[in-house]
Amino acid sequence: MDGRYLPFGNSRNPLAQALSLVVLAVVLVGAVIMGAFVLMAVLGFAVIALLGFSLRNWWLRRQARGRGPNDGGGSGPGPGKGIRYIEGEYEVIDRDADAEPRRSNERR
């Protein structure tokens, strides 16, 4: 032997060597084709998922834009789009102003 380890032995037959090269080439081509199909399938699923998320995002934005004036998003009179106001009455209570006359009465 020439020092190489070959589990199935070393064939010096040129026909057997040519046949093994043909089998190796067929297996290699099959692996490349299978890899290409798997890659196309993964990319196809990614494109479908991207389209689904894009469609959902578009739908949610469309619903948010289409809300009526009851939600403060209307284009009628009043605040602009997206601005909300709360109307009400208030009374200013100044504790310092109420306490000042009491203090002056206590000092006398």
Buried (B, 14 or more C-beta within 10 A) or exposed (E): EEEEEEEEEEEEEEEEEEEEEEEEEEEEEEEEEEEEEEEEEEEEEEEEEEEEEEEEEEEEEEEEEEEEEEEBBBEEEEEEEEEEEEEEEEEEEEEEEEEEEEEEEEEE
